Amino acid sequence: MDMLIFDLDKSTAKPLYEQLYHGIKHAIIHKQIEVGTKLPSKKKLAEFLNISQTTIEIAYGQLVAEGYLISRPRVGYFVEEIDELPYIEKELLDIPVENAVGRTFQYDFHPGKIDTDSFPFSHWRKYAKDLYDSSSKELLQIGEPQGEYALRTEITKYLYQSRGIVCKPEQIVIGSGTEQLLPIILRLLENDSEFALENPGYSAIPRIELQNRAIPIPVDEDGLMVDELEKTNANVVYITPSHQFPTGAVLSATRRTQLLKWAVKDEKRFIIEDDYDSEFRYIGKPIPALHGLDQNNKVIYLSTFTKSLMPSLRVAYLVLPSTLVRKYKETFSYYSATVPRFDQHILANFMKDGYFSKHLNRMRKIYRKKHDKLTHTFETYYPNVTITGDQAGMHILISVPSLKSEAELKQIAAANGIAIYPVTDYLLKPIYYLYPTFLFGFGGIPLDEIETGIHRLMECWGIAKQVSY
């Protein structure tokens, strides 16, 4: 056989044995080497290609393992007969390799970031250590479809104390995130349901079976404009009333009553209340959950532990109206909970012993300090930057007096190691904004770096600092 077909490139990072393996394999598949042909000995081919015999041995060994060659002791390696179809090689598409951890920024103002330095690792580790023991071996089995009863019980207590919601563990369903629970809700509702969503609103919602049939409802400083909702054929509305995402507006008392009255007018109407970060409020008293005001089983309550504990825990829950509980059990009796049982019990014990409440109280103080530092910096040095949605939550909105587009400003910030997120990323239907508007999350920025981060962002955007004496 002609050994020149195995011309190896020693200047590349690709191993020589791999180049040789692919060269011989290609020749066999394309009939350039006939079946039964004896390949050169390891010594002869190594001398010819000026490589080690070990390299030859590895390449030959892989070809034998895959059935392209057969090794006959003290005789040599021979080409095997192969079926054509299974060995037809497809051309691989040039798919870009992604960075597994994503790009890192010196300042990341993502609204979903939390303060990781303040997480109670010691207490969490204690509960995990106590639970991972042979005495908990029953947790190795599949648990209840709705989630562990112990956790559902603790959630009912927490909701009553903090959100004014009266419910039973039987009404609660545990899931691994809002995105996982929403399809369950959609299946429970009528197939002909017309869905209304806030505009702007939670960006993941349109991608969950609603993209082509969602009715966008505008939002103003008092939250969802219920008058606009009443003009549509919608019978289900998804809303974030306590801290509208992303504008930060709080649904007014008048509109809460109006919305509940809207729902009562038709038995097919329901309200999906996403209470995603109600734990953190900085102005006035906590806003009661819409579910707590509902007397007619019209509100499906949805929340998570993403902001209150950690995003990676992946524990969310919904509270079904009693009228939908039976339908849930009939429809989803074969489902398994998507959150590991050990994680559920760690969280349940953490809540039962009062550490969750203590952690929340601590985080309220930390986030309030960050919130105040943020707003004070803008008001003191950049009075032309408009702040809205600063009553609650872990992000605000800023409108920047700039002639550049949001896309340009985002690109400039990224080039300077800063991640910032335009409000237009969360639109279902275009909305005109006088100035470029961005979400400004402060949860993941250390307190002593917030002011520096703001100055750095404004500087790269060409917005001058104004100091009053």
RODO-2510 file (C-alpha; in nm, 4 decimals, decimal comma):
residues 469
     n   res          X          Y          Z
     1     m     0,0000     0,0000     0,0000
     2     d     0,1072     0,3621    -0,0585
     3     m     0,2145     0,4985     0,2774
     4     l     0,2383     0,8534     0,1419
     5     i    -0,1375     0,9010     0,1870
     6     f    -0,0762     0,9355     0,5603
     7     d     0,0921     1,2722     0,5509
     8     l     0,0914     1,3986     0,9091
     9     d     0,1015     1,7631     1,0168
    10     k     0,3292     1,7903     1,3203
    11     s     0,2723     2,1643     1,3573
    12     t    -0,0887     2,1364     1,4757
    13     a    -0,2255     2,0631     1,8228
    14     k    -0,4101     1,7581     1,6961
    15     p    -0,2341     1,4401     1,8229
    16     l    -0,0416     1,2416     1,5630
    17     y    -0,2140     0,9139     1,6515
    18     e    -0,5522     1,0824     1,5904
    19     q    -0,4384     1,2147     1,2499
    20     l    -0,3137     0,8713     1,1518
    21     y    -0,6313     0,7012     1,2756
    22     h    -0,8520     0,9375     1,0715
    23     g    -0,6311     0,9003     0,7624
    24     i    -0,6450     0,5192     0,7610
    25     k    -1,0179     0,5174     0,8485
    26     h    -1,0943     0,7562     0,5636
    27     a    -0,8958     0,5434     0,3200
    28     i    -1,0781     0,2255     0,4239
    29     i    -1,4252     0,3822     0,4054
    30     h    -1,3613     0,5265     0,0595
    31     k    -1,2142     0,2003    -0,0737
    32     q    -0,8668     0,3484    -0,1170
    33     i    -0,7390     0,0431     0,0725
    34     e    -0,8933    -0,2861    -0,0334
    35     v    -1,0430    -0,5369     0,2071
    36     g    -0,7826    -0,7917     0,3172
    37     t    -0,4887    -0,5565     0,2587
    38     k    -0,2114    -0,5934     0,5128
    39     l    -0,1012    -0,2681     0,6701
    40     p     0,2668    -0,1880     0,7238
    41     s     0,4188    -0,3108     1,0467
    42     k     0,4393    -0,0641     1,3353
    43     k     0,8160    -0,0456     1,3015
    44     k     0,8163     0,0065     0,9251
    45     l     0,5426     0,2736     0,9315
    46     a     0,7070     0,4501     1,2274
    47     e     1,0348     0,4749     1,0386
    48     f     0,8618     0,5951     0,7234
    49     l     0,6596     0,8665     0,9016
    50     n     0,9364     0,9466     1,1509
    51     i     0,7112     0,8966     1,4513
    52     s     0,7124     0,6581     1,7474
    53     q     0,5818     0,3036     1,7328
    54     t     0,3572     0,3886     2,0279
    55     t     0,1733     0,6396     1,8096
    56     i     0,1210     0,3697     1,5453
    57     e     0,0057     0,1196     1,8071
    58     i    -0,2566     0,3565     1,9501
    59     a    -0,3974     0,4373     1,6040
    60     y    -0,4065     0,0709     1,4992
    61     g    -0,5627    -0,0267     1,8308
    62     q    -0,8493     0,2217     1,7872
    63     l    -0,9143     0,0960     1,4345
    64     v    -0,9238    -0,2634     1,5599
    65     a    -1,1656    -0,1649     1,8375
    66     e    -1,3999    -0,0029     1,5827
    67     g    -1,3855    -0,2997     1,3445
    68     y    -1,1901    -0,1431     1,0610
    69     l    -0,8875    -0,3667     1,1137
    70     i    -0,8271    -0,7154     1,2439
    71     s    -0,5070    -0,8075     1,4268
    72     r    -0,3550    -1,1476     1,3582
    73     p    -0,0855    -1,2355     1,6177
    74     r     0,2692    -1,2498     1,4754
    75     v     0,1280    -1,1788     1,1276
    76     g     0,0037    -0,8193     1,1251
    77     y    -0,2967    -0,5919     1,0782
    78     f    -0,5450    -0,6455     0,7948
    79     v    -0,8359    -0,4394     0,6595
    80     e    -1,1735    -0,5849     0,7569
    81     e    -1,4825    -0,5928     0,5380
    82     i    -1,7401    -0,3457     0,6679
    83     d    -2,1035    -0,2673     0,5919
    84     e    -2,1205     0,0511     0,3924
    85     l    -2,4191     0,2316     0,5427
    86     p    -2,3212     0,2427     0,9122
    87     y    -1,9796     0,3787     0,8223
    88     i    -2,0797     0,6627     0,5930
    89     e    -1,9377     0,9705     0,7581
    90     k    -2,1427     1,2880     0,7717
    91     e    -1,9853     1,6263     0,7369
    92     l    -1,9980     1,7978     1,0751
    93     l    -2,1367     2,1474     1,0853
    94     d    -1,9058     2,4192     1,2058
    95     i    -2,0768     2,4811     1,5385
    96     p    -1,9176     2,7560     1,7491
    97     v    -1,7891     2,6414     2,0853
    98     e    -1,9519     2,8250     2,3731
    99     n    -1,7774     2,9346     2,6871
   100     a    -1,9228     2,7051     2,9535
   101     v    -1,9190     2,9706     3,2228
   102     g    -2,0149     3,2643     3,0004
   103     r    -1,8464     3,6003     2,9811
   104     t    -1,7482     3,7590     3,3085
   105     f    -1,7847     4,1297     3,3795
   106     q    -1,6289     4,3478     3,6430
   107     y    -1,9745     4,4895     3,7101
   108     d    -2,2836     4,2877     3,6247
   109     f    -2,6112     4,4715     3,6872
   110     h    -2,8319     4,1732     3,6052
   111     p    -3,1627     4,1924     3,7978
   112     g    -3,1437     3,8244     3,8893
   113     k    -2,8115     3,8402     4,0769
   114     i    -2,8071     3,7922     4,4550
   115     d    -2,5586     3,8786     4,7308
   116     t    -2,3649     3,5511     4,7500
   117     d    -2,1355     3,6723     5,0296
   118     s    -2,4298     3,6785     5,2703
   119     f    -2,5576     3,3247     5,2154
   120     p    -2,5735     3,1227     5,5437
   121     f    -2,3465     2,8413     5,4295
   122     s    -2,2779     2,7079     5,7794
   123     h    -2,6448     2,6519     5,8619
   124     w    -2,7268     2,5131     5,5182
   125     r    -2,4303     2,2759     5,5383
   126     k    -2,5462     2,1517     5,8804
   127     y    -2,8917     2,0597     5,7508
   128     a    -2,7440     1,8924     5,4438
   129     k    -2,4979     1,6947     5,6568
   130     d    -2,7702     1,5822     5,8965
   131     l    -2,9916     1,4697     5,6105
   132     y    -2,7386     1,2786     5,4009
   133     d    -2,7354     0,9787     5,6311
   134     s    -2,8648     0,6215     5,6222
   135     s    -3,1494     0,7300     5,8488
   136     s    -3,2870     0,9231     5,5504
   137     k    -3,2694     0,6303     5,3097
   138     e    -3,6410     0,6578     5,2320
   139     l    -3,5598     0,9817     5,0489
   140     l    -3,3814     0,7736     4,7843
   141     q    -3,7239     0,6682     4,6555
   142     i    -3,9493     0,8820     4,4361
   143     g    -4,1510     1,1241     4,6464
   144     e    -4,4939     1,2812     4,6182
   145     p    -4,5800     1,4315     4,2765
   146     q    -4,6742     1,7672     4,4290
   147     g    -4,3539     1,7844     4,6307
   148     e    -4,2633     1,6841     4,9841
   149     y    -4,5450     1,7417     5,2318
   150     a    -4,3011     1,8786     5,4895
   151     l    -4,1922     2,1567     5,2549
   152     r    -4,5456     2,2336     5,1430
   153     t    -4,6455     2,2658     5,5082
   154     e    -4,3670     2,5160     5,5786
   155     i    -4,4591     2,7158     5,2694
   156     t    -4,8211     2,7460     5,3857
   157     k    -4,7021     2,8843     5,7207
   158     y    -4,4670     3,1295     5,5519
   159     l    -4,7322     3,2521     5,3074
   160     y    -4,9817     3,3126     5,5869
   161     q    -4,7340     3,5074     5,7990
   162     s    -4,5698     3,7105     5,5213
   163     r    -4,8229     3,7423     5,2390
   164     g    -5,1628     3,7030     5,4072
   165     i    -5,2402     3,3906     5,2046
   166     v    -5,4557     3,1220     5,3636
   167     c    -5,4061     2,7851     5,1962
   168     k    -5,3446     2,4170     5,2644
   169     p    -5,0436     2,2006     5,1690
   170     e    -5,2741     2,0109     4,9324
   171     q    -5,3043     2,3266     4,7186
   172     i    -4,9288     2,3649     4,6724
   173     v    -4,7234     2,2168     4,3878
   174     i    -4,3427     2,2238     4,4028
   175     g    -4,1446     2,2582     4,0803
   176     s    -3,7935     2,3357     3,9616
   177     g    -3,8786     2,6844     3,8384
   178     t    -4,1429     2,9152     3,7012
   179     e    -4,0702     2,7851     3,3512
   180     q    -4,1492     2,4310     3,4652
   181     l    -4,4681     2,5189     3,6549
   182     l    -4,6276     2,7434     3,3939
   183     p    -4,6946     2,4632     3,1429
   184     i    -4,8752     2,2784     3,4228
   185     i    -5,0976     2,5813     3,4793
   186     l    -5,1660     2,6128     3,1071
   187     r    -5,2801     2,2523     3,0863
   188     l    -5,5139     2,2992     3,3808
   189     l    -5,6910     2,5886     3,2126
   190     e    -5,9266     2,5603     2,9169
   191     n    -5,7689     2,4826     2,5806
   192     d    -5,9399     2,7828     2,4231
   193     s    -5,8071     3,0257     2,6834
   194     e    -5,6865     3,3635     2,5617
   195     f    -5,3810     3,4807     2,7574
   196     a    -5,2917     3,8382     2,8408
   197     l    -4,9411     3,9383     2,9474
   198     e    -4,7935     4,2574     3,0840
   199     n    -4,5988     4,4643     2,8318
   200     p    -4,3150     4,4942     2,9142
   201     g    -4,3096     4,1718     3,1117
   202     y    -4,1243     3,8615     3,2171
   203     s    -3,9125     3,7617     2,9156
   204     a    -3,9455     3,3828     2,9535
   205     i    -4,3258     3,3813     2,9374
   206     p    -4,3689     3,4324     2,5606
   207     r    -4,1424     3,1352     2,4952
   208     i    -4,3590     2,9012     2,7021
   209     e    -4,6392     2,8060     2,4632
   210     l    -4,7740     3,1613     2,4550
   211     q    -4,5620     3,3330     2,1930
   212     n    -4,8182     3,3300     1,9132
   213     r    -5,1333     3,3840     2,1177
   214     a    -5,0419     3,6293     2,3921
   215     i    -5,2270     3,9593     2,4185
   216     p    -4,9944     4,2390     2,5390
   217     i    -5,1464     4,4747     2,7981
   218     p    -4,9688     4,8050     2,8678
   219     v    -4,8335     4,8989     3,2106
   220     d    -4,8099     5,2430     3,3684
   221     e    -4,7004     5,3773     3,7086
   222     d    -4,9990     5,2014     3,8734
   223     g    -4,9256     4,8637     3,7163
   224     l    -5,1303     4,6693     3,4630
   225     m    -5,3904     4,8858     3,2890
   226     v    -5,7003     4,6816     3,3680
   227     d    -5,9180     4,9044     3,1470
   228     e    -5,7133     4,7818     2,8497
   229     l    -5,7464     4,4210     2,9638
   230     e    -6,1248     4,4564     2,9738
   231     k    -6,1252     4,5533     2,6043
   232     t    -5,9789     4,2164     2,5019
   233     n    -6,1119     3,8606     2,4789
   234     a    -5,8538     3,7381     2,7309
   235     n    -5,9742     3,5115     3,0092
   236     v    -5,6342     3,4504     3,1721
   237     v    -5,3885     3,7228     3,2699
   238     y    -5,0312     3,6805     3,3947
   239     i    -4,9317     3,9613     3,6290
   240     t    -4,6587     4,0685     3,8733
   241     p    -4,8657     4,3022     4,0945
   242     s    -4,6374     4,3547     4,3960
   243     h    -4,3377     4,4651     4,1886
   244     q    -4,4098     4,4657     3,8183
   245     f    -4,1296     4,3147     3,6153
   246     p    -3,9419     4,4974     3,4802
   247     t    -4,0841     4,8464     3,5462
   248     g    -4,1129     4,8045     3,9242
   249     a    -4,4651     4,9501     3,9319
   250     v    -4,6967     4,8378     4,2132
   251     l    -5,0544     4,7514     4,1158
   252     s    -5,2731     5,0107     4,2891
   253     a    -5,5492     4,9130     4,5311
   254     t    -5,8126     5,0396     4,2876
   255     r    -5,6788     4,8245     4,0065
   256     r    -5,6467     4,5208     4,2326
   257     t    -6,0171     4,5422     4,3076
   258     q    -6,0936     4,6071     3,9408
   259     l    -5,8880     4,3057     3,8329
   260     l    -6,0545     4,0704     4,0820
   261     k    -6,3969     4,1920     3,9670
   262     w    -6,2917     4,1267     3,6063
   263     a    -6,2037     3,7670     3,6947
   264     v    -6,5367     3,7004     3,8685
   265     k    -6,7409     3,7918     3,5604
   266     d    -6,6609     3,4634     3,3825
   267     e    -6,5996     3,1179     3,5307
   268     k    -6,3180     3,0597     3,2798
   269     r    -6,1249     3,3673     3,3907
   270     f    -5,8165     3,3312     3,6069
   271     i    -5,5310     3,5501     3,7300
   272     i    -5,1780     3,4103     3,7487
   273     e    -4,9971     3,6113     4,0171
   274     d    -4,6174     3,5912     4,0020
   275     d    -4,4871     3,7166     4,3372
   276     y    -4,1229     3,6780     4,2416
   277     d    -3,9500     3,9206     4,4828
   278     s    -4,2151     4,0439     4,7257
   279     e    -3,9844     3,9873     5,0245
   280     f    -3,7936     4,3100     4,9602
   281     r    -3,9719     4,6433     4,9911
   282     y    -3,8084     4,9751     5,0800
   283     i    -4,0885     5,2324     5,0829
   284     g    -4,4031     5,1909     5,2917
   285     k    -4,5558     4,8703     5,4235
   286     p    -4,5436     4,5322     5,2465
   287     i    -4,8015     4,4996     4,9707
   288     p    -5,0506     4,2154     5,0387
   289     a    -5,0589     3,9417     4,7795
   290     l    -5,3455     3,9549     4,5338
   291     h    -5,4224     3,5956     4,6302
   292     g    -5,4863     3,7075     4,9875
   293     l    -5,7659     3,9368     4,8659
   294     d    -5,9252     3,6760     4,6418
   295     q    -6,2527     3,5403     4,7778
   296     n    -6,3634     3,3571     4,4645
   297     n    -6,0814     3,1112     4,3810
   298     k    -5,9660     3,3131     4,0817
   299     v    -5,5952     3,3640     4,1600
   300     i    -5,3207     3,1090     4,0913
   301     y    -5,0260     3,2182     4,3038
   302     l    -4,6702     3,1569     4,1841
   303     s    -4,3392     3,2260     4,3588
   304     t    -3,9830     3,0997     4,4011
   305     f    -3,6877     3,0978     4,6395
   306     t    -3,4646     3,2456     4,3679
   307     k    -3,4279     3,5908     4,5226
   308     s    -3,4849     3,5009     4,8874
   309     l    -3,2255     3,2197     4,8940
   310     m    -3,0404     3,1335     4,5728
   311     p    -3,1210     3,0986     4,2015
   312     s    -2,9402     2,7646     4,1747
   313     l    -3,1677     2,5975     4,4311
   314     r    -3,4331     2,5723     4,1571
   315     v    -3,7328     2,5562     4,3901
   316     a    -4,0533     2,7288     4,2873
   317     y    -4,4107     2,6662     4,3923
   318     l    -4,7654     2,7471     4,2971
   319     v    -5,0824     2,7684     4,5063
   320     l    -5,3826     2,6358     4,3188
   321     p    -5,7351     2,7586     4,3861
   322     s    -5,9302     2,4812     4,5560
   323     t    -6,1425     2,4532     4,2393
   324     l    -5,8389     2,3362     4,0379
   325     v    -5,6862     2,0929     4,2909
   326     r    -5,8973     1,7953     4,1859
   327     k    -5,8274     1,8582     3,8182
   328     y    -5,4562     1,8778     3,8936
   329     k    -5,4609     1,5401     4,0704
   330     e    -5,6516     1,3816     3,7828
   331     t    -5,4260     1,5285     3,5152
   332     f    -5,0842     1,5031     3,6787
   333     s    -5,1097     1,1994     3,9051
   334     y    -4,8335     1,0305     3,7031
   335     y    -4,5911     1,3232     3,7377
   336     s    -4,2840     1,3137     3,9597
   337     a    -4,1584     1,6186     4,1474
   338     t    -3,8749     1,7833     3,9578
   339     v    -3,6884     1,8988     4,2700
   340     p    -3,4663     1,6417     4,4493
   341     r    -3,6231     1,5199     4,7732
   342     f    -3,3081     1,5903     4,9734
   343     d    -3,3101     1,9549     4,8624
   344     q    -3,6757     1,9857     4,9549
   345     h    -3,6172     1,8515     5,3075
   346     i    -3,3088     2,0663     5,3616
   347     l    -3,5192     2,3710     5,2767
   348     a    -3,8128     2,2511     5,4878
   349     n    -3,5921     2,2053     5,7944
   350     f    -3,4216     2,5387     5,7296
   351     m    -3,7621     2,7067     5,7308
   352     k    -3,9031     2,5058     6,0232
   353     d    -3,6240     2,6085     6,2591
   354     g    -3,6628     2,9765     6,1757
   355     y    -3,3407     3,0264     5,9811
   356     f    -3,5225     3,1249     5,6638
   357     s    -3,6959     3,4142     5,8419
   358     k    -3,3676     3,5219     6,0005
   359     h    -3,1942     3,5098     5,6631
   360     l    -3,4691     3,7192     5,5027
   361     n    -3,4503     3,9819     5,7754
   362     r    -3,0765     4,0058     5,7274
   363     m    -3,1026     4,0294     5,3487
   364     r    -3,3678     4,3023     5,3729
   365     k    -3,1190     4,5174     5,5616
   366     i    -2,8375     4,4406     5,3168
   367     y    -3,0451     4,5084     5,0064
   368     r    -3,1915     4,8247     5,1595
   369     k    -2,8379     4,9583     5,2089
   370     k    -2,7514     4,8719     4,8498
   371     h    -3,0754     5,0251     4,7260
   372     d    -3,0133     5,3466     4,9190
   373     k    -2,6512     5,3677     4,8010
   374     l    -2,7658     5,3212     4,4423
   375     t    -3,0395     5,5828     4,4471
   376     h    -2,8265     5,8290     4,6467
   377     t    -2,5421     5,8040     4,3942
   378     f    -2,7695     5,8725     4,0983
   379     e    -2,9563     6,1559     4,2720
   380     t    -2,6330     6,3202     4,3906
   381     y    -2,4113     6,2901     4,0839
   382     y    -2,6460     6,2220     3,7913
   383     p    -2,9723     6,4110     3,8474
   384     n    -3,0549     6,3927     3,4753
   385     v    -3,0832     6,0143     3,4988
   386     t    -3,4442     5,9264     3,5760
   387     i    -3,5069     5,6492     3,8319
   388     t    -3,8329     5,4533     3,8465
   389     g    -3,9484     5,1315     4,0123
   390     d    -3,7422     5,1919     4,3249
   391     q    -4,0013     5,1033     4,5873
   392     a    -3,9240     4,7329     4,6078
   393     g    -3,7286     4,4430     4,4653
   394     m    -3,3650     4,4096     4,3647
   395     h    -3,3532     4,6282     4,0571
   396     i    -3,4597     4,9718     3,9393
   397     l    -3,5101     5,1282     3,5973
   398     i    -3,2902     5,4111     3,4763
   399     s    -3,3575     5,6348     3,1765
   400     v    -3,0370     5,7826     3,0363
   401     p    -3,0327     6,1203     2,8549
   402     s    -2,8350     5,9992     2,5534
   403     l    -2,8728     6,0213     2,1764
   404     k    -2,7196     5,6753     2,1385
   405     s    -2,9446     5,3697     2,1112
   406     e    -2,9818     5,1106     2,3835
   407     a    -2,7891     4,8631     2,1695
   408     e    -2,4984     5,1061     2,1319
   409     l    -2,4892     5,1862     2,5024
   410     k    -2,5030     4,8180     2,5920
   411     q    -2,2135     4,7456     2,3563
   412     i    -2,0066     5,0347     2,4951
   413     a    -2,0674     4,9131     2,8506
   414     a    -1,9702     4,5564     2,7614
   415     a    -1,6468     4,6786     2,6041
   416     n    -1,5680     4,8400     2,9392
   417     g    -1,6409     4,5260     3,1441
   418     i    -1,9945     4,6230     3,2452
   419     a    -2,3145     4,4257     3,1798
   420     i    -2,6356     4,6271     3,1552
   421     y    -2,9793     4,5125     3,0355
   422     p    -3,2186     4,7171     2,8136
   423     v    -3,5875     4,7243     2,8974
   424     t    -3,6614     4,6519     2,5303
   425     d    -3,5430     4,2947     2,5905
   426     y    -3,8687     4,2433     2,7799
   427     l    -4,1182     4,3844     2,5299
   428     l    -4,3933     4,1804     2,3682
   429     k    -4,4990     4,4775     2,1582
   430     p    -4,2860     4,7839     2,0755
   431     i    -4,3115     5,0764     2,3194
   432     y    -4,1631     5,4183     2,2613
   433     y    -3,9256     5,5401     2,5303
   434     l    -3,8040     5,9005     2,5238
   435     y    -3,4550     5,7929     2,6364
   436     p    -3,2685     5,4609     2,6464
   437     t    -3,3960     5,2702     2,9492
   438     f    -3,2194     4,9910     3,1371
   439     l    -3,2782     4,7511     3,4241
   440     f    -3,0257     4,8181     3,6957
   441     g    -2,9900     4,5206     3,9312
   442     f    -2,7929     4,5763     4,2486
   443     g    -2,8229     4,2438     4,4323
   444     g    -2,4962     4,0972     4,3053
   445     i    -2,2805     4,4106     4,3397
   446     p    -2,0895     4,4531     4,6693
   447     l    -2,2074     4,7569     4,8652
   448     d    -1,8682     4,9294     4,8517
   449     e    -1,8487     4,8875     4,4713
   450     i    -2,1911     5,0227     4,3749
   451     e    -2,0885     5,3885     4,3540
   452     t    -1,7689     5,3066     4,1633
   453     g    -1,9622     5,0878     3,9225
   454     i    -2,2125     5,3629     3,8516
   455     h    -1,9373     5,6181     3,7915
   456     r    -1,7578     5,3769     3,5594
   457     l    -2,0759     5,3147     3,3596
   458     m    -2,1643     5,6827     3,3297
   459     e    -1,8087     5,7691     3,2310
   460     c    -1,7961     5,5192     2,9457
   461     w    -2,1345     5,6490     2,8281
   462     g    -2,0006     6,0058     2,8283
   463     i    -2,2374     6,1289     3,0975
   464     a    -2,0590     6,3815     3,3140
   465     k    -2,0653     6,3690     3,6904
   466     q    -2,2356     6,6684     3,8474
   467     v    -2,1176     6,7620     4,1960
   468     s    -2,3128     7,0216     4,3901
   469     y    -2,1313     7,2222     4,6541
***
